[in-house]
Amino acid sequence: MVIVAYDPFIAQEQARDLEIELAPLDDVYARADFLTVHTPLTADTKGLIDRDVIAKMKPGARIINCARGGLVDETALFEAITNGSIAGAALDVFSQEPPPADHPLLGLDQVIVTPHLGASTTEAQEGVAFTVAEQMRDYLLTGALRGAVNVPMVGLKELNLMQPYVGLAEKLGRFQAQLVDKPVSEVRIEFAGEIVDIDAAPVTRAFLSGLLRDVSARVNVVNAFLIADERGIKVTTTYVRATGDTTPAIHTEILAGGSRQSLAGTLFGYGGETREGRITEIDGFHLEATPQGHMLVMRNRDVPGVIGRVGTILGEGDVNISRFHLGRRERGGEAMAVIEVDAPLSKETLASLRSLEQVTSAQPIEL
């Protein structure tokens, strides 16, 4: 069997080790005898396999979806099977679960369905059994708790201290994931301040789960290290006993495709979980933004008139600005803006922003 795959998050070297040929998405559609999809359901992947995709596939090909309902346009799939362009399908997930009894696909002999089995396979159950045995062994021999859902892995005091950092780290990971467009090869996380006195592994897990959220449908805070390891991502953490209030609590650096990207965040206020996490630095640009909702990260040349033009384009696109954060290294050089908006940007509005001569990049973020 020849495996041809499209995966923007996997490195060429790792694909070769797995004996997988990476190819553009349209080539995968055109060459596949069996097209199987394995991706989270996001705004970008919803309806991924639609009429246009099916038209690019071989006559008589088959489609398999064991990932998430909504990735395959079920109406288009029904039409393709009934007209003979697609030979059949195997589905473990549906847009509506359980599917209604009169769902058109359930009446086709060419369609095999199973009730969203998830981890209910022989291999998965064996894997769970081994994991539970290892966790019990570690607890009985060393007292270490891994993967506990009803027992804190640290003391209550430490848990209360750590909780707001976990929330911030997860948002930093999701934020950084949307700025990276190449396979991540290494993650470096540096902790400073009060968090250096405790084991910040749960915070690291939270960052990784946010970073890899759109890479794997099964990533969570329990298996984040495992997913990173499967992807060949090296993860290192360091603790810095820095002095001064300007040192960020969490500083991350991502290596992807030969380039580096850094992000920093810290907590403001007092009172445990009520403390607010904020982004304080992006690639050396110092600013202060709340990681929530719809945002736009923009780089531009630091010349007069840019902010006005950006505001005009957003206004014409019926997008309201709630906050506008600016950062620059030097006058007249490159500047960065993080713009918090009340609604997502349309493709047309985003294209207008990117067409401005002074704008070098514009990336929407959704948290």
C-alpha positions as CSV (number, residue, x, y, z in Angstrom):
1,M,0.0,0.0,0.0
2,V,1.3,3.5,-0.9
3,I,0.3,6.2,1.6
4,V,0.1,9.7,0.2
5,A,-0.8,12.4,2.8
6,Y,-1.2,16.1,3.3
7,D,-0.2,17.3,6.7
8,P,1.1,20.9,7.2
9,F,2.4,20.1,10.7
10,I,4.7,17.2,10.0
11,A,8.3,17.5,8.9
12,Q,9.5,15.8,5.6
13,E,12.1,13.8,7.6
14,Q,9.5,12.4,9.9
15,A,7.2,11.5,6.9
16,R,10.1,9.6,5.3
17,D,10.7,7.7,8.5
18,L,7.0,6.6,8.5
19,E,7.2,5.8,4.8
20,I,4.6,8.4,3.9
21,E,4.8,10.6,0.8
22,L,3.7,14.1,1.5
23,A,1.9,15.8,-1.3
24,P,-0.3,18.9,-1.9
25,L,-4.0,18.4,-0.9
26,D,-5.3,18.4,-4.5
27,D,-2.8,15.6,-5.4
28,V,-4.0,13.5,-2.4
29,Y,-7.6,13.9,-3.6
30,A,-6.7,13.0,-7.2
31,R,-4.6,9.9,-6.3
32,A,-6.5,8.3,-3.4
33,D,-8.3,5.0,-3.8
34,F,-9.3,5.3,-0.2
35,L,-9.4,8.9,1.2
36,T,-9.3,8.9,5.0
37,V,-9.5,12.1,7.0
38,H,-7.9,12.6,10.5
39,T,-8.2,16.2,11.7
40,P,-10.0,18.2,14.4
41,L,-13.2,20.0,13.4
42,T,-12.3,23.7,13.1
43,A,-13.7,26.7,11.1
44,D,-11.1,25.8,8.5
45,T,-11.8,22.1,8.3
46,K,-15.6,22.1,8.5
47,G,-17.0,20.7,5.2
48,L,-13.4,19.9,4.1
49,I,-14.6,17.0,1.9
50,D,-17.4,18.7,-0.2
51,R,-18.7,18.6,-3.7
52,D,-15.6,20.3,-5.2
53,V,-13.3,17.8,-3.5
54,I,-15.3,14.8,-4.5
55,A,-15.2,16.0,-8.1
56,K,-11.4,15.9,-8.0
57,M,-11.3,12.2,-6.8
58,K,-11.0,9.1,-8.9
59,P,-14.3,7.5,-10.0
60,G,-14.9,4.6,-7.7
61,A,-12.8,5.9,-4.8
62,R,-14.0,5.4,-1.2
63,I,-14.1,7.9,1.7
64,I,-13.5,7.1,5.4
65,N,-14.2,9.5,8.3
66,C,-13.3,8.3,11.8
67,A,-12.3,11.8,13.0
68,R,-15.1,14.3,13.5
69,G,-18.6,14.7,12.2
70,G,-18.8,17.7,9.9
71,L,-15.5,17.2,8.1
72,V,-17.4,15.5,5.3
73,D,-20.4,17.1,3.6
74,E,-22.9,14.3,4.1
75,T,-25.3,15.6,1.5
76,A,-22.6,15.8,-1.1
77,L,-21.4,12.3,-0.1
78,F,-24.9,10.8,-0.5
79,E,-25.2,12.4,-4.0
80,A,-21.8,11.1,-5.0
81,I,-22.5,7.5,-3.9
82,T,-26.0,7.4,-5.5
83,N,-24.7,8.7,-8.9
84,G,-21.8,6.3,-8.8
85,S,-18.9,8.7,-8.7
86,I,-17.9,7.5,-5.2
87,A,-18.0,3.7,-4.6
88,G,-18.8,3.8,-0.9
89,A,-17.9,5.2,2.5
90,A,-17.2,4.1,6.1
91,L,-18.3,6.5,8.8
92,D,-17.7,6.5,12.5
93,V,-18.9,10.1,13.1
94,F,-21.8,12.3,11.9
95,S,-22.7,15.9,12.0
96,Q,-25.6,15.0,14.3
97,E,-24.9,12.1,16.8
98,P,-26.7,9.8,17.0
99,P,-27.8,10.4,13.4
100,P,-31.6,10.4,12.8
101,A,-33.1,7.0,11.8
102,D,-34.0,8.4,8.4
103,H,-30.5,9.8,7.6
104,P,-30.0,9.1,3.8
105,L,-26.6,7.6,4.2
106,L,-27.9,4.9,6.6
107,G,-30.1,3.5,3.8
108,L,-27.2,2.8,1.4
109,D,-25.6,-0.6,1.1
110,Q,-22.4,1.0,0.0
111,V,-22.0,2.7,3.4
112,I,-20.6,1.1,6.6
113,V,-21.3,2.9,9.8
114,T,-20.2,2.4,13.4
115,P,-21.4,4.4,16.5
116,H,-18.5,6.8,17.2
117,L,-16.3,4.1,18.8
118,G,-13.6,6.5,19.9
119,A,-11.2,4.4,22.0
120,S,-13.4,1.3,21.9
121,T,-11.0,-0.8,19.9
122,T,-8.9,-3.8,21.0
123,E,-5.6,-1.8,20.5
124,A,-6.9,1.2,22.4
125,Q,-8.1,-0.9,25.3
126,E,-4.8,-2.7,25.6
127,G,-3.0,0.7,25.5
128,V,-5.2,2.0,28.3
129,A,-4.6,-1.2,30.4
130,F,-0.8,-0.8,30.1
131,T,-1.0,2.9,31.0
132,V,-3.1,2.2,34.1
133,A,-0.7,-0.5,35.2
134,E,2.2,1.8,34.8
135,Q,0.5,4.6,36.7
136,M,-0.3,2.3,39.6
137,R,3.3,1.0,39.6
138,D,4.7,4.5,39.8
139,Y,2.3,5.5,42.6
140,L,3.0,2.4,44.7
141,L,6.8,2.7,44.2
142,T,7.4,6.4,44.2
143,G,4.1,8.1,45.1
144,A,4.0,9.8,41.7
145,L,0.6,10.6,40.3
146,R,0.1,10.8,36.6
147,G,-3.1,11.5,34.8
148,A,-5.3,11.6,37.9
149,V,-8.6,13.3,37.3
150,N,-9.9,13.4,40.9
151,V,-6.6,13.9,42.8
152,P,-4.5,17.0,42.6
153,M,-1.0,16.2,41.3
154,V,0.3,18.9,43.7
155,G,-0.8,20.3,47.1
156,L,-3.9,22.4,47.3
157,K,-1.8,25.6,47.9
158,E,0.3,24.9,44.8
159,L,-2.7,24.0,42.8
160,N,-4.4,27.3,43.6
161,L,-1.2,29.1,42.6
162,M,-0.8,27.2,39.4
163,Q,-4.4,27.3,38.1
164,P,-4.3,30.8,36.5
165,Y,-0.9,30.0,34.9
166,V,-2.5,26.9,33.3
167,G,-5.2,29.0,31.7
168,L,-2.7,31.5,30.5
169,A,-0.4,28.9,29.1
170,E,-3.2,27.2,27.1
171,K,-4.1,30.5,25.5
172,L,-0.5,31.3,24.7
173,G,-0.3,27.9,23.0
174,R,-3.4,28.4,20.9
175,F,-2.3,32.0,20.1
176,Q,1.2,30.8,18.9
177,A,-0.3,27.9,16.9
178,Q,-2.2,30.4,14.7
179,L,1.0,32.3,14.0
180,V,3.0,29.3,12.9
181,D,2.6,28.0,9.3
182,K,5.4,25.4,9.3
183,P,6.0,22.1,11.2
184,V,7.1,22.8,14.8
185,S,10.4,21.0,15.6
186,E,11.2,22.4,19.1
187,V,9.4,24.1,22.0
188,R,11.3,26.0,24.7
189,I,9.5,27.3,27.7
190,E,11.0,29.5,30.4
191,F,9.3,30.2,33.7
192,A,10.0,33.0,36.1
193,G,8.6,34.6,39.2
194,E,6.5,32.7,41.8
195,I,6.0,29.7,39.6
196,V,9.6,28.6,39.8
197,D,9.1,27.3,43.3
198,I,6.7,24.5,42.1
199,D,6.7,21.8,39.4
200,A,5.2,23.6,36.4
201,A,4.7,20.5,34.3
202,P,0.9,21.0,34.2
203,V,1.5,24.5,32.8
204,T,3.8,23.0,30.1
205,R,1.1,20.4,29.3
206,A,-1.5,23.2,29.0
207,F,0.7,25.1,26.6
208,L,1.4,22.0,24.4
209,S,-2.3,21.1,24.4
210,G,-3.1,24.6,23.1
211,L,-0.3,24.6,20.6
212,L,-1.2,21.2,19.2
213,R,-5.0,21.6,19.4
214,D,-5.5,22.0,15.6
215,V,-2.8,19.4,14.9
216,S,-4.4,16.4,16.6
217,A,-8.0,15.7,17.5
218,R,-7.0,13.7,20.5
219,V,-4.6,16.1,22.2
220,N,-5.3,17.1,25.8
221,V,-3.4,18.0,28.9
222,V,-2.8,14.4,29.8
223,N,-1.3,13.2,26.6
224,A,0.3,16.5,25.3
225,F,3.8,15.3,25.9
226,L,3.0,12.0,24.0
227,I,1.6,13.8,21.0
228,A,4.6,16.2,20.9
229,D,6.9,13.2,21.0
230,E,5.0,11.4,18.2
231,R,5.4,14.6,16.1
232,G,9.1,14.7,16.8
233,I,8.8,17.9,18.8
234,K,11.6,18.5,21.3
235,V,10.3,20.1,24.5
236,T,12.6,21.8,27.1
237,T,11.7,23.9,30.1
238,T,13.9,26.1,32.3
239,Y,13.3,28.0,35.5
240,V,14.8,31.5,36.0
241,R,15.0,33.3,39.3
242,A,14.8,36.7,37.8
243,T,14.4,39.9,39.7
244,G,12.1,42.8,38.7
245,D,8.5,43.1,37.7
246,T,9.2,43.3,34.0
247,T,10.3,39.6,33.6
248,P,7.4,37.6,32.1
249,A,6.1,34.6,34.0
250,I,6.0,32.5,30.9
251,H,8.3,32.9,27.9
252,T,8.0,30.5,25.0
253,E,10.1,30.0,21.9
254,I,9.0,27.9,18.9
255,L,11.3,26.6,16.2
256,A,9.5,25.9,13.0
257,G,10.8,25.5,9.5
258,G,14.2,27.1,10.4
259,S,12.6,30.2,11.9
260,R,12.1,31.2,15.6
261,Q,9.0,32.7,17.1
262,S,8.8,34.0,20.7
263,L,5.8,34.8,22.9
264,A,5.6,35.9,26.5
265,G,2.8,36.4,29.0
266,T,2.2,37.1,32.7
267,L,-0.5,37.6,35.2
268,F,-1.9,40.9,36.5
269,G,-3.9,41.5,39.6
270,Y,-4.4,39.5,42.8
271,G,-6.7,36.8,44.1
272,G,-5.8,33.4,42.6
273,E,-8.0,32.5,39.6
274,T,-9.3,36.1,39.3
275,R,-5.8,37.2,38.1
276,E,-5.8,38.1,34.4
277,G,-3.3,36.7,32.0
278,R,-2.0,39.0,29.3
279,I,0.4,38.8,26.4
280,T,3.4,41.0,27.0
281,E,5.8,40.3,24.1
282,I,5.6,38.9,20.6
283,D,8.9,38.3,18.8
284,G,10.6,41.1,20.8
285,F,7.8,43.6,20.4
286,H,6.6,44.7,23.8
287,L,2.9,45.3,24.2
288,E,0.1,44.3,26.5
289,A,-3.0,42.4,25.1
290,T,-5.6,40.2,26.7
291,P,-5.6,36.8,24.9
292,Q,-9.4,36.3,24.3
293,G,-12.0,36.5,21.5
294,H,-11.2,37.7,18.0
295,M,-7.8,39.3,17.4
296,L,-5.6,40.5,14.5
297,V,-1.8,40.4,14.7
298,M,-0.4,42.8,12.2
299,R,3.2,43.8,11.2
300,N,3.8,47.0,9.3
301,R,6.4,49.7,8.6
302,D,6.3,52.4,11.2
303,V,5.2,55.3,9.1
304,P,2.4,57.9,9.6
305,G,-1.2,57.0,8.5
306,V,-1.1,53.2,8.9
307,I,-3.4,53.1,11.9
308,G,-5.9,55.3,10.2
309,R,-6.0,53.2,7.1
310,V,-6.3,50.0,9.1
311,G,-9.2,51.5,11.1
312,T,-11.0,52.6,8.0
313,I,-10.7,49.2,6.4
314,L,-12.0,47.5,9.5
315,G,-14.9,50.0,9.7
316,E,-15.8,49.4,6.1
317,G,-15.9,45.7,6.9
318,D,-18.3,46.4,9.8
319,V,-15.7,45.2,12.3
320,N,-15.6,47.1,15.6
321,I,-12.2,47.6,17.4
322,S,-12.4,47.0,21.1
323,R,-8.7,47.5,21.9
324,F,-5.6,48.5,19.8
325,H,-2.2,47.5,21.2
326,L,1.0,48.8,19.5
327,G,4.7,47.9,19.9
328,R,7.8,48.9,18.0
329,R,11.6,48.5,18.5
330,E,12.7,51.7,17.0
331,R,11.1,54.8,15.3
332,G,10.6,54.3,11.6
333,G,11.4,50.6,11.7
334,E,9.0,47.6,11.9
335,A,6.0,47.9,14.2
336,M,3.5,45.4,15.4
337,A,-0.2,45.8,16.3
338,V,-2.5,43.4,18.2
339,I,-6.0,44.5,17.5
340,E,-8.9,43.1,19.6
341,V,-12.1,43.1,17.5
342,D,-15.8,42.2,18.2
343,A,-16.2,39.9,15.3
344,P,-14.2,37.7,12.9
345,L,-12.8,39.4,9.8
346,S,-14.1,38.4,6.4
347,K,-11.8,37.2,3.7
348,E,-12.4,40.4,1.8
349,T,-11.5,42.6,4.8
350,L,-8.4,40.6,5.5
351,A,-7.3,40.8,1.8
352,S,-7.8,44.6,1.9
353,L,-5.5,44.9,5.0
354,R,-2.8,42.7,3.4
355,S,-2.9,44.8,0.2
356,L,-1.8,47.9,2.1
357,E,1.7,48.8,1.0
358,Q,2.9,49.5,4.6
359,V,1.5,46.2,6.0
360,T,3.9,43.2,5.8
361,S,1.6,40.6,7.4
362,A,-1.9,40.3,9.0
363,Q,-3.0,37.1,10.8
364,P,-6.4,36.7,12.4
365,I,-6.5,34.9,15.8
366,E,-9.4,33.3,17.5
367,L,-9.3,32.3,21.2
